[in-house]
Amino acid sequence: MNPTISATAVKLGAREAIDIKSELLFNIRILLRSKGFAEVITPTFRQADDLTGKRASATVGGRDGWLRSMIGPALRYQLAHAANVFEIGACFRHDPADATHRSEFTMLDLYAAESDFDTLNELAENLIQLAYPGPTRRISVAEHLGATLRIDLTFDTLEPHIGALAHHLGRPADTPLRDLLDTYIAVELEPQSIGAATFLVDMPLGGNEPCAKLREGTAAILNRFEVFIDGIEVVHGYEDETDAEAFIARAGAIGLYNHEQALVQKAILGGAVPARSVGLGIGIERLCMAATGARDIALFQQSACF
């Protein structure tokens, strides 16, 4: 592990922040290239909205469009040409600035065709270890929810238990399930990530991520994980859902089946893009925060005055 990256330095000058981020990006590229990943660049200026309300509109070259809020589908589309791809690039969202959010930030996204979920978990650990010197732990969200609600998501779904979950969280009974799950993770599980890179595994069906594959033999457990480091979400990863009808239905139910996802699904159904793949995203500035113990994402934004 490079000492520049692993050193704890909460108070950083501009040069130290540049060195830490630069070294981290360099090491990420070396690791991914060594594992057969090709770096590609997809459009930052996109032709279509993503329907989340997060994309910023823009006009470039006389054309109206949007700035991407995530790298996502345009990168997965490149699996038609290379089995393993990654991109490190700028994303834009209508996020109010705070200690962990900025309207412009840097994401690493990757996709691997014909890979498996266990391999993705191992790769995520390898990438985290480039920056974070602390221990790694795992918490099963399905098991935690099961103990809270006395259900087994191997055989049951959360829909019949929305009222019980809302009552447990002190939220109105008509709160959407995806919002309840966000609150549950924030209140019950994020605090347990202090002092470790904590993988939240066995994520339940019903959240804000429609891309993940429903695990075989279960009613409501997805092959999806999130990683929190000291209370900050840094990584998300998943195995892509191979059932096109299930994916379209789940994404459409929460208003997230957009033009870009439709293009990818068309390519999959046409045999150009592999249906079986895994994907992962990492917030680069947040990973820099984890590397240093810094608690302000703005430290890793260079030339912010522009």
C-alpha positions as CSV (number, residue, x, y, z in Angstrom):
1,M,0.0,0.0,0.0
2,N,1.4,3.4,-0.9
3,P,2.2,5.5,2.2
4,T,1.0,8.7,0.5
5,I,-2.4,7.2,0.2
6,S,-2.7,5.4,3.5
7,A,-1.4,8.2,5.7
8,T,-3.9,9.9,8.0
9,A,-4.0,13.6,7.4
10,V,-7.2,15.4,8.4
11,K,-5.8,18.9,7.8
12,L,-4.7,19.0,4.2
13,G,-3.1,21.7,2.0
14,A,-3.9,22.0,-1.7
15,R,-0.6,20.2,-2.7
16,E,-1.3,17.3,-0.4
17,A,-4.8,16.9,-1.7
18,I,-3.5,16.9,-5.3
19,D,-0.8,14.3,-4.4
20,I,-3.3,12.0,-2.7
21,K,-5.9,12.1,-5.4
22,S,-3.3,11.8,-8.2
23,E,-1.6,8.8,-6.6
24,L,-5.0,7.1,-6.0
25,L,-6.1,7.6,-9.6
26,F,-2.7,6.3,-10.8
27,N,-3.0,3.2,-8.7
28,I,-6.6,2.5,-9.7
29,R,-5.6,2.6,-13.3
30,I,-2.6,0.2,-12.7
31,L,-4.8,-2.3,-10.8
32,L,-7.6,-2.3,-13.4
33,R,-5.3,-2.5,-16.4
34,S,-3.5,-5.5,-14.7
35,K,-6.9,-7.2,-14.5
36,G,-7.6,-6.8,-18.2
37,F,-9.8,-3.7,-18.1
38,A,-9.7,-1.1,-20.9
39,E,-10.3,2.5,-20.1
40,V,-12.9,4.2,-22.2
41,I,-14.5,7.7,-22.3
42,T,-18.2,8.0,-22.8
43,P,-20.1,11.3,-23.4
44,T,-20.5,13.7,-20.5
45,F,-23.0,15.6,-22.5
46,R,-26.0,13.3,-23.0
47,Q,-28.9,13.3,-25.4
48,A,-31.6,12.3,-22.9
49,D,-32.6,13.0,-19.3
50,D,-32.3,10.1,-16.9
51,L,-35.8,10.8,-15.4
52,T,-34.4,11.2,-11.8
53,G,-34.4,15.0,-11.8
54,K,-30.7,14.8,-11.0
55,R,-29.3,15.7,-14.4
56,A,-28.4,19.3,-15.1
57,S,-29.6,20.6,-18.5
58,A,-27.1,22.1,-20.9
59,T,-26.7,23.5,-24.4
60,V,-23.6,22.5,-26.3
61,G,-23.0,23.3,-30.0
62,G,-26.5,24.6,-30.4
63,R,-28.0,21.3,-29.1
64,D,-30.0,21.0,-25.9
65,G,-29.1,18.0,-23.7
66,W,-28.1,17.0,-20.2
67,L,-24.9,16.5,-18.2
68,R,-24.6,13.0,-17.0
69,S,-25.5,12.3,-13.3
70,M,-23.9,8.8,-13.5
71,I,-21.7,7.0,-16.0
72,G,-23.8,3.9,-16.1
73,P,-25.5,2.6,-19.2
74,A,-23.2,4.3,-21.8
75,L,-20.3,2.4,-20.2
76,R,-22.1,-0.9,-20.1
77,Y,-22.9,-0.4,-23.8
78,Q,-19.1,-0.7,-24.5
79,L,-19.3,-4.4,-23.5
80,A,-20.2,-4.9,-27.1
81,H,-16.6,-4.2,-27.9
82,A,-14.5,-5.1,-24.8
83,A,-15.2,-7.7,-22.1
84,N,-13.9,-5.4,-19.2
85,V,-14.2,-1.6,-19.3
86,F,-13.9,1.3,-16.9
87,E,-14.2,5.0,-16.9
88,I,-13.1,7.7,-14.5
89,G,-15.0,11.0,-15.2
90,A,-17.0,13.9,-14.1
91,C,-20.7,13.6,-13.1
92,F,-23.1,16.4,-12.2
93,R,-26.2,16.5,-9.9
94,H,-28.5,19.0,-8.4
95,D,-27.1,18.2,-4.9
96,P,-26.8,21.0,-2.4
97,A,-23.2,21.3,-1.3
98,D,-22.3,19.8,2.1
99,A,-19.5,17.8,3.6
100,T,-20.1,14.7,1.3
101,H,-21.9,16.2,-1.7
102,R,-21.0,18.5,-4.6
103,S,-22.8,19.4,-7.8
104,E,-19.7,18.1,-9.7
105,F,-17.8,15.1,-8.6
106,T,-15.7,12.3,-10.0
107,M,-16.8,8.7,-10.4
108,L,-15.0,5.5,-11.3
109,D,-17.4,3.1,-13.0
110,L,-16.6,-0.3,-14.4
111,Y,-18.4,-3.3,-16.1
112,A,-17.2,-6.8,-16.6
113,A,-19.0,-9.2,-18.9
114,E,-19.5,-12.9,-18.0
115,S,-18.1,-12.2,-14.5
116,D,-19.6,-13.3,-11.2
117,F,-20.7,-11.5,-8.1
118,D,-18.0,-13.0,-5.8
119,T,-15.3,-11.7,-8.2
120,L,-16.9,-8.2,-8.1
121,N,-16.8,-8.2,-4.3
122,E,-13.1,-9.2,-4.3
123,L,-12.3,-6.4,-6.9
124,A,-14.1,-3.9,-4.7
125,E,-12.0,-4.9,-1.7
126,N,-8.8,-4.6,-3.8
127,L,-9.8,-1.1,-5.0
128,I,-10.7,0.1,-1.4
129,Q,-7.4,-1.3,-0.1
130,L,-5.5,1.1,-2.5
131,A,-6.8,3.9,-0.2
132,Y,-8.2,2.7,3.0
133,P,-5.9,1.0,5.6
134,G,-8.6,0.0,8.0
135,P,-10.4,-3.4,8.5
136,T,-13.2,-4.7,6.3
137,R,-16.5,-6.1,7.6
138,R,-19.8,-7.3,6.2
139,I,-23.4,-6.8,7.4
140,S,-26.3,-8.7,5.7
141,V,-29.1,-6.2,5.2
142,A,-31.6,-9.0,4.6
143,E,-30.7,-10.6,7.9
144,H,-30.8,-7.4,9.8
145,L,-34.2,-6.5,8.3
146,G,-35.4,-10.1,9.0
147,A,-34.5,-9.8,12.7
148,T,-36.3,-6.4,12.9
149,L,-39.5,-7.5,11.1
150,R,-39.3,-11.2,11.9
151,I,-39.3,-12.2,8.2
152,D,-37.1,-14.2,5.9
153,L,-36.4,-12.5,2.6
154,T,-35.4,-15.8,1.1
155,F,-39.1,-16.7,1.1
156,D,-41.0,-13.4,1.6
157,T,-41.0,-9.9,0.1
158,L,-41.1,-6.6,2.0
159,E,-44.4,-5.3,0.5
160,P,-46.6,-7.0,3.1
161,H,-44.4,-5.5,5.8
162,I,-44.2,-1.9,4.7
163,G,-46.5,-0.7,7.5
164,A,-44.4,-2.5,10.1
165,L,-41.2,-1.0,8.7
166,A,-42.7,2.5,8.6
167,H,-43.9,2.1,12.2
168,H,-40.4,0.9,13.3
169,L,-38.8,4.0,11.7
170,G,-41.5,6.5,12.9
171,R,-42.5,7.3,9.3
172,P,-46.0,7.7,7.7
173,A,-47.5,4.4,6.7
174,D,-47.7,5.6,3.0
175,T,-44.0,6.2,2.7
176,P,-42.6,4.5,-0.4
177,L,-40.7,1.3,0.3
178,R,-37.5,2.7,-1.4
179,D,-37.5,5.7,1.0
180,L,-38.1,3.5,4.0
181,L,-35.1,1.3,3.0
182,D,-32.9,4.4,2.5
183,T,-33.9,5.6,6.0
184,Y,-33.4,2.1,7.5
185,I,-29.9,1.9,6.2
186,A,-29.1,5.5,7.3
187,V,-30.4,5.0,10.8
188,E,-29.7,1.4,11.6
189,L,-26.6,0.4,9.5
190,E,-24.5,3.4,8.5
191,P,-23.4,4.1,12.1
192,Q,-22.0,0.6,12.2
193,S,-19.5,1.5,9.5
194,I,-17.4,3.7,11.8
195,G,-13.8,2.4,11.9
196,A,-14.2,0.0,9.0
197,A,-14.9,-0.4,5.3
198,T,-18.3,-2.0,5.8
199,F,-20.0,-4.0,3.0
200,L,-23.7,-3.9,3.2
201,V,-24.6,-7.1,1.4
202,D,-27.8,-9.1,0.6
203,M,-29.5,-5.9,-0.3
204,P,-33.3,-6.2,-0.4
205,L,-35.6,-5.9,-3.4
206,G,-37.6,-2.7,-3.4
207,G,-34.9,0.0,-3.2
208,N,-33.7,2.7,-5.6
209,E,-31.5,0.3,-7.6
210,P,-33.4,-1.6,-10.3
211,C,-30.3,-2.9,-12.1
212,A,-29.3,-5.7,-9.7
213,K,-30.1,-9.3,-10.3
214,L,-32.6,-11.1,-8.0
215,R,-30.6,-13.9,-6.3
216,E,-31.7,-17.3,-7.5
217,G,-33.8,-19.2,-4.9
218,T,-34.8,-16.0,-3.0
219,A,-38.0,-13.9,-3.0
220,A,-36.4,-10.5,-2.4
221,I,-32.6,-10.6,-2.1
222,L,-30.5,-8.8,-4.7
223,N,-26.9,-9.5,-5.8
224,R,-26.0,-6.0,-4.8
225,F,-23.8,-4.3,-2.1
226,E,-22.9,-0.9,-0.9
227,V,-19.7,0.0,1.0
228,F,-19.7,2.6,3.8
229,I,-16.4,3.8,5.3
230,D,-16.7,5.8,8.5
231,G,-20.4,6.6,7.8
232,I,-19.9,7.7,4.2
233,E,-21.1,5.8,1.2
234,V,-18.2,5.2,-1.1
235,V,-19.0,2.2,-3.3
236,H,-21.9,0.4,-4.9
237,G,-21.8,-2.8,-6.9
238,Y,-24.2,-5.3,-8.4
239,E,-24.7,-8.1,-10.8
240,D,-26.9,-7.0,-13.7
241,E,-30.4,-8.4,-13.9
242,T,-30.5,-10.7,-16.9
243,D,-34.3,-11.0,-17.0
244,A,-35.2,-8.1,-19.3
245,E,-38.9,-8.1,-18.4
246,A,-38.1,-8.1,-14.7
247,F,-35.6,-5.3,-15.1
248,I,-37.9,-3.1,-17.2
249,A,-40.8,-3.7,-14.8
250,R,-38.8,-2.8,-11.7
251,A,-37.1,0.2,-13.2
252,G,-40.4,1.5,-14.7
253,A,-42.2,1.1,-11.4
254,I,-40.0,3.8,-9.8
255,G,-39.7,5.9,-12.9
256,L,-36.1,5.0,-13.8
257,Y,-36.5,3.1,-17.1
258,N,-35.0,5.8,-19.3
259,H,-33.8,6.2,-22.9
260,E,-30.3,5.1,-22.1
261,Q,-31.4,1.9,-20.4
262,A,-33.7,1.2,-23.3
263,L,-30.7,1.5,-25.7
264,V,-28.7,-1.0,-23.6
265,Q,-31.7,-3.4,-23.4
266,K,-32.2,-3.2,-27.1
267,A,-28.5,-4.1,-27.7
268,I,-28.7,-7.0,-25.2
269,L,-31.8,-8.4,-26.9
270,G,-30.1,-8.0,-30.3
271,G,-27.1,-10.0,-29.0
272,A,-24.6,-7.2,-29.3
273,V,-24.1,-6.6,-25.5
274,P,-23.8,-9.6,-23.1
275,A,-26.8,-9.9,-20.8
276,R,-24.6,-11.3,-18.0
277,S,-22.3,-8.7,-16.4
278,V,-21.3,-7.0,-13.1
279,G,-20.9,-3.3,-12.4
280,L,-19.3,-1.1,-9.8
281,G,-19.1,2.6,-9.0
282,I,-16.9,4.5,-6.6
283,G,-16.9,8.2,-5.7
284,I,-13.3,9.2,-6.1
285,E,-13.4,12.2,-3.8
286,R,-15.1,10.2,-1.1
287,L,-12.5,7.5,-1.4
288,C,-9.9,10.2,-0.9
289,M,-11.8,11.2,2.2
290,A,-11.6,7.6,3.4
291,A,-7.8,7.5,2.7
292,T,-7.1,10.6,4.8
293,G,-9.8,10.8,7.5
294,A,-10.8,14.2,6.0
295,R,-14.5,15.1,6.6
296,D,-15.0,17.6,3.8
297,I,-15.2,16.6,0.1
298,A,-14.3,20.1,-1.0
299,L,-10.7,19.4,-0.1
300,F,-10.4,17.2,-3.1
301,Q,-11.9,19.5,-5.7
302,Q,-9.1,21.3,-7.5
303,S,-9.6,24.9,-8.9
304,A,-13.0,25.0,-7.3
305,C,-13.2,28.8,-7.8
306,F,-13.7,28.2,-11.5
